[in-house]
Amino acid sequence: MGFDQKALKLVGKKVEVKMFNGSVIKGTMSHVSKGYVCFITTFKRADTEEFSFRRLSLKDVTSMIEVKR
């Protein structure tokens, strides 16, 4: 199974992605389009919870794992 097929199964779920450069990104996968995976990541600063959108190329992904909530 390729990463594009695996990504389609993980849309809408909380996922941990490891990249080719060694970085690890956790977030909710929002959609897959034209070889890219889009994530909504959240992080807390002081009293607020901020959202960030990340767009990652499937070429750079080395692993995708669903994170249990």
N, CA, C and O atoms as CSV, one atom per row, in Angstrom:
chain,resi,resn,atom,element,x,y,z
A,1,MET,N,N,0.857,-1.175,0.000
A,1,MET,CA,C,0.000,0.000,0.000
A,1,MET,C,C,0.902,1.237,0.000
A,1,MET,O,O,1.805,1.352,0.829
A,2,GLY,N,N,0.658,2.145,-0.917
A,2,GLY,CA,C,1.432,3.378,-0.984
A,2,GLY,C,C,0.924,4.407,0.009
A,2,GLY,O,O,-0.140,4.249,0.608
A,3,PHE,N,N,1.710,5.466,0.170
A,3,PHE,CA,C,1.332,6.503,1.123
A,3,PHE,C,C,0.082,7.258,0.672
A,3,PHE,O,O,-0.666,7.755,1.514
A,4,ASP,N,N,-0.159,7.354,-0.634
A,4,ASP,CA,C,-1.362,8.043,-1.088
A,4,ASP,C,C,-2.618,7.279,-0.700
A,4,ASP,O,O,-3.606,7.893,-0.297
A,5,GLN,N,N,-2.606,5.959,-0.812
A,5,GLN,CA,C,-3.748,5.146,-0.406
A,5,GLN,C,C,-3.918,5.148,1.107
A,5,GLN,O,O,-5.039,5.210,1.611
A,6,LYS,N,N,-2.813,5.080,1.821
A,6,LYS,CA,C,-2.870,5.098,3.282
A,6,LYS,C,C,-3.381,6.445,3.776
A,6,LYS,O,O,-4.138,6.508,4.745
A,7,ALA,N,N,-2.969,7.523,3.114
A,7,ALA,CA,C,-3.410,8.870,3.496
A,7,ALA,C,C,-4.916,9.015,3.319
A,7,ALA,O,O,-5.572,9.653,4.142
A,8,LEU,N,N,-5.466,8.445,2.278
A,8,LEU,CA,C,-6.912,8.533,2.058
A,8,LEU,C,C,-7.694,7.836,3.169
A,8,LEU,O,O,-8.793,8.269,3.516
A,9,LYS,N,N,-7.141,6.764,3.728
A,9,LYS,CA,C,-7.810,6.058,4.824
A,9,LYS,C,C,-7.725,6.825,6.141
A,9,LYS,O,O,-8.553,6.621,7.029
A,10,LEU,N,N,-6.730,7.709,6.276
A,10,LEU,CA,C,-6.512,8.424,7.532
A,10,LEU,C,C,-7.112,9.828,7.552
A,10,LEU,O,O,-6.933,10.552,8.531
A,11,VAL,N,N,-7.814,10.224,6.506
A,11,VAL,CA,C,-8.419,11.561,6.468
A,11,VAL,C,C,-9.439,11.699,7.595
A,11,VAL,O,O,-10.292,10.830,7.778
A,12,GLY,N,N,-9.347,12.790,8.343
A,12,GLY,CA,C,-10.251,13.059,9.443
A,12,GLY,C,C,-9.818,12.456,10.768
A,12,GLY,O,O,-10.504,12.622,11.776
A,13,LYS,N,N,-8.689,11.759,10.780
A,13,LYS,CA,C,-8.200,11.125,12.008
A,13,LYS,C,C,-6.950,11.844,12.507
A,13,LYS,O,O,-6.295,12.577,11.766
A,14,LYS,N,N,-6.641,11.618,13.768
A,14,LYS,CA,C,-5.433,12.193,14.365
A,14,LYS,C,C,-4.252,11.320,13.956
A,14,LYS,O,O,-4.266,10.109,14.176
A,15,VAL,N,N,-3.227,11.935,13.361
A,15,VAL,CA,C,-2.140,11.199,12.731
A,15,VAL,C,C,-0.788,11.772,13.152
A,15,VAL,O,O,-0.650,12.976,13.365
A,16,GLU,N,N,0.205,10.892,13.267
A,16,GLU,CA,C,1.589,11.306,13.470
A,16,GLU,C,C,2.359,10.960,12.199
A,16,GLU,O,O,2.348,9.814,11.749
A,17,VAL,N,N,3.028,11.959,11.627
A,17,VAL,CA,C,3.759,11.781,10.378
A,17,VAL,C,C,5.239,12.032,10.624
A,17,VAL,O,O,5.613,13.033,11.236
A,18,LYS,N,N,6.077,11.123,10.146
A,18,LYS,CA,C,7.524,11.321,10.206
A,18,LYS,C,C,7.996,11.689,8.803
A,18,LYS,O,O,7.634,11.057,7.811
A,19,MET,N,N,8.818,12.739,8.761
A,19,MET,CA,C,9.273,13.266,7.485
A,19,MET,C,C,10.690,12.782,7.178
A,19,MET,O,O,11.400,12.295,8.058
A,20,PHE,N,N,11.083,12.927,5.914
A,20,PHE,CA,C,12.398,12.525,5.442
A,20,PHE,C,C,13.515,13.268,6.169
A,20,PHE,O,O,14.586,12.707,6.396
A,21,ASN,N,N,13.271,14.533,6.537
A,21,ASN,CA,C,14.294,15.337,7.209
A,21,ASN,C,C,14.356,15.080,8.720
A,21,ASN,O,O,15.144,15.721,9.415
A,22,GLY,N,N,13.535,14.150,9.244
A,22,GLY,CA,C,13.591,13.775,10.644
A,22,GLY,C,C,12.552,14.425,11.535
A,22,GLY,O,O,12.432,14.056,12.703
A,23,SER,N,N,11.791,15.390,11.013
A,23,SER,CA,C,10.777,16.045,11.843
A,23,SER,C,C,9.539,15.167,11.987
A,23,SER,O,O,9.215,14.368,11.108
A,24,VAL,N,N,8.859,15.333,13.112
A,24,VAL,CA,C,7.637,14.587,13.406
A,24,VAL,C,C,6.515,15.593,13.597
A,24,VAL,O,O,6.664,16.553,14.353
A,25,ILE,N,N,5.396,15.384,12.919
A,25,ILE,CA,C,4.269,16.305,12.989
A,25,ILE,C,C,3.040,15.522,13.399
A,25,ILE,O,O,2.732,14.482,12.816
A,26,LYS,N,N,2.330,16.029,14.419
A,26,LYS,CA,C,1.074,15.417,14.863
A,26,LYS,C,C,-0.054,16.387,14.573
A,26,LYS,O,O,0.086,17.596,14.757
A,27,GLY,N,N,-1.167,15.848,14.120
A,27,GLY,CA,C,-2.325,16.687,13.866
A,27,GLY,C,C,-3.444,15.894,13.244
A,27,GLY,O,O,-3.329,14.685,13.045
A,28,THR,N,N,-4.529,16.579,12.937
A,28,THR,CA,C,-5.671,15.961,12.285
A,28,THR,C,C,-5.532,16.151,10.782
A,28,THR,O,O,-5.400,17.276,10.301
A,29,MET,N,N,-5.561,15.054,10.048
A,29,MET,CA,C,-5.422,15.146,8.599
A,29,MET,C,C,-6.730,15.642,8.005
A,29,MET,O,O,-7.772,15.011,8.177
A,30,SER,N,N,-6.681,16.757,7.315
A,30,SER,CA,C,-7.911,17.342,6.789
A,30,SER,C,C,-8.245,16.838,5.392
A,30,SER,O,O,-9.390,16.465,5.135
A,31,HIS,N,N,-7.268,16.817,4.479
A,31,HIS,CA,C,-7.539,16.293,3.147
A,31,HIS,C,C,-6.247,15.955,2.411
A,31,HIS,O,O,-5.154,16.343,2.824
A,32,VAL,N,N,-6.401,15.223,1.312
A,32,VAL,CA,C,-5.286,14.833,0.458
A,32,VAL,C,C,-5.598,15.329,-0.943
A,32,VAL,O,O,-6.687,15.093,-1.465
A,33,SER,N,N,-4.627,16.026,-1.558
A,33,SER,CA,C,-4.881,16.584,-2.878
A,33,SER,C,C,-3.582,16.722,-3.662
A,33,SER,O,O,-2.627,17.329,-3.177
A,34,LYS,N,N,-3.540,16.168,-4.864
A,34,LYS,CA,C,-2.436,16.340,-5.809
A,34,LYS,C,C,-1.064,16.069,-5.205
A,34,LYS,O,O,-0.132,16.846,-5.417
A,35,GLY,N,N,-0.929,14.988,-4.461
A,35,GLY,CA,C,0.358,14.614,-3.896
A,35,GLY,C,C,0.724,15.321,-2.606
A,35,GLY,O,O,1.853,15.200,-2.129
A,36,TYR,N,N,-0.214,16.056,-2.038
A,36,TYR,CA,C,0.026,16.757,-0.776
A,36,TYR,C,C,-0.966,16.305,0.287
A,36,TYR,O,O,-2.099,15.933,-0.018
A,37,VAL,N,N,-0.520,16.344,1.537
A,37,VAL,CA,C,-1.361,16.016,2.682
A,37,VAL,C,C,-1.498,17.293,3.502
A,37,VAL,O,O,-0.501,17.962,3.773
A,38,CYS,N,N,-2.724,17.640,3.901
A,38,CYS,CA,C,-2.940,18.845,4.697
A,38,CYS,C,C,-3.364,18.466,6.108
A,38,CYS,O,O,-4.203,17.586,6.302
A,39,PHE,N,N,-2.771,19.146,7.097
A,39,PHE,CA,C,-2.995,18.886,8.507
A,39,PHE,C,C,-3.487,20.132,9.210
A,39,PHE,O,O,-3.172,21.255,8.815
A,40,ILE,N,N,-4.267,19.918,10.259
A,40,ILE,CA,C,-4.602,20.977,11.203
A,40,ILE,C,C,-3.895,20.605,12.492
A,40,ILE,O,O,-4.221,19.592,13.112
A,41,THR,N,N,-2.928,21.415,12.900
A,41,THR,CA,C,-2.199,21.158,14.133
A,41,THR,C,C,-2.606,22.195,15.165
A,41,THR,O,O,-2.901,23.340,14.821
A,42,THR,N,N,-2.621,21.795,16.430
A,42,THR,CA,C,-2.951,22.719,17.512
A,42,THR,C,C,-1.797,22.766,18.494
A,42,THR,O,O,-1.111,21.767,18.714
A,43,PHE,N,N,-1.592,23.914,19.072
A,43,PHE,CA,C,-0.588,24.059,20.112
A,43,PHE,C,C,-1.053,25.126,21.080
A,43,PHE,O,O,-1.776,26.052,20.711
A,44,LYS,N,N,-0.631,24.985,22.314
A,44,LYS,CA,C,-1.078,25.891,23.367
A,44,LYS,C,C,0.034,26.865,23.713
A,44,LYS,O,O,1.199,26.493,23.855
A,45,ARG,N,N,-0.363,28.123,23.844
A,45,ARG,CA,C,0.551,29.175,24.298
A,45,ARG,C,C,-0.165,29.950,25.387
A,45,ARG,O,O,-1.245,30.503,25.180
A,46,ALA,N,N,0.452,29.974,26.529
A,46,ALA,CA,C,-0.115,30.692,27.688
A,46,ALA,C,C,-1.558,30.264,27.907
A,46,ALA,O,O,-1.801,29.123,28.300
A,47,ASP,N,N,-2.534,31.156,27.660
A,47,ASP,CA,C,-3.945,30.841,27.911
A,47,ASP,C,C,-4.689,30.443,26.641
A,47,ASP,O,O,-5.833,29.996,26.721
A,48,THR,N,N,-4.075,30.593,25.482
A,48,THR,CA,C,-4.810,30.369,24.231
A,48,THR,C,C,-4.372,29.075,23.547
A,48,THR,O,O,-3.261,28.584,23.745
A,49,GLU,N,N,-5.264,28.556,22.755
A,49,GLU,CA,C,-4.968,27.387,21.933
A,49,GLU,C,C,-5.004,27.860,20.481
A,49,GLU,O,O,-6.034,28.345,20.011
A,50,GLU,N,N,-3.889,27.722,19.773
A,50,GLU,CA,C,-3.774,28.228,18.419
A,50,GLU,C,C,-3.780,27.076,17.419
A,50,GLU,O,O,-3.350,25.962,17.717
A,51,PHE,N,N,-4.279,27.379,16.227
A,51,PHE,CA,C,-4.346,26.402,15.152
A,51,PHE,C,C,-3.360,26.781,14.057
A,51,PHE,O,O,-3.101,27.960,13.814
A,52,SER,N,N,-2.823,25.781,13.411
A,52,SER,CA,C,-1.907,25.994,12.311
A,52,SER,C,C,-2.238,24.975,11.226
A,52,SER,O,O,-2.566,23.827,11.527
A,53,PHE,N,N,-2.153,25.391,9.976
A,53,PHE,CA,C,-2.383,24.485,8.858
A,53,PHE,C,C,-1.044,24.145,8.232
A,53,PHE,O,O,-0.243,25.037,7.953
A,54,ARG,N,N,-0.795,22.861,8.009
A,54,ARG,CA,C,0.463,22.400,7.418
A,54,ARG,C,C,0.143,21.647,6.141
A,54,ARG,O,O,-0.789,20.844,6.103
A,55,ARG,N,N,0.912,21.904,5.099
A,55,ARG,CA,C,0.776,21.199,3.830
A,55,ARG,C,C,2.087,20.474,3.563
A,55,ARG,O,O,3.131,21.107,3.410
A,56,LEU,N,N,2.033,19.151,3.507
A,56,LEU,CA,C,3.231,18.329,3.361
A,56,LEU,C,C,3.178,17.531,2.069
A,56,LEU,O,O,2.117,17.050,1.673
A,57,SER,N,N,4.303,17.392,1.423
A,57,SER,CA,C,4.394,16.587,0.216
A,57,SER,C,C,4.480,15.108,0.587
A,57,SER,O,O,5.207,14.740,1.510
A,58,LEU,N,N,3.750,14.269,-0.121
A,58,LEU,CA,C,3.806,12.823,0.148
A,58,LEU,C,C,5.176,12.241,-0.179
A,58,LEU,O,O,5.535,11.188,0.348
A,59,LYS,N,N,5.952,12.906,-1.041
A,59,LYS,CA,C,7.292,12.424,-1.379
A,59,LYS,C,C,8.208,12.441,-0.162
A,59,LYS,O,O,9.111,11.612,-0.053
A,60,ASP,N,N,7.979,13.385,0.755
A,60,ASP,CA,C,8.859,13.556,1.909
A,60,ASP,C,C,8.437,12.754,3.130
A,60,ASP,O,O,9.152,12.743,4.131
A,61,VAL,N,N,7.290,12.083,3.070
A,61,VAL,CA,C,6.768,11.329,4.206
A,61,VAL,C,C,7.427,9.947,4.249
A,61,VAL,O,O,7.481,9.244,3.240
A,62,THR,N,N,7.929,9.565,5.433
A,62,THR,CA,C,8.527,8.236,5.583
A,62,THR,C,C,7.598,7.277,6.339
A,62,THR,O,O,7.668,6.065,6.133
A,63,SER,N,N,6.722,7.810,7.217
A,63,SER,CA,C,5.747,6.950,7.893
A,63,SER,C,C,4.539,7.753,8.343
A,63,SER,O,O,4.643,8.943,8.640
A,64,MET,N,N,3.395,7.087,8.390
A,64,MET,CA,C,2.153,7.666,8.865
A,64,MET,C,C,1.528,6.695,9.830
A,64,MET,O,O,1.316,5.530,9.493
A,65,ILE,N,N,1.223,7.167,11.046
A,65,ILE,CA,C,0.643,6.312,12.074
A,65,ILE,C,C,-0.558,7.018,12.677
A,65,ILE,O,O,-0.485,8.197,13.022
A,66,GLU,N,N,-1.669,6.292,12.804
A,66,GLU,CA,C,-2.834,6.864,13.466
A,66,GLU,C,C,-2.585,6.896,14.977
A,66,GLU,O,O,-2.141,5.909,15.564
A,67,VAL,N,N,-2.875,8.030,15.589
A,67,VAL,CA,C,-2.684,8.208,17.024
A,67,VAL,C,C,-4.037,8.014,17.685
A,67,VAL,O,O,-5.020,8.651,17.306
A,68,LYS,N,N,-4.082,7.135,18.672
A,68,LYS,CA,C,-5.324,6.899,19.407
A,68,LYS,C,C,-5.596,8.075,20.330
A,68,LYS,O,O,-4.679,8.575,20.982
A,69,ARG,N,N,-6.830,8.515,20.392
A,69,ARG,CA,C,-7.193,9.683,21.189
A,69,ARG,C,C,-7.290,9.370,22.638
A,69,ARG,O,O,-7.589,10.253,23.442
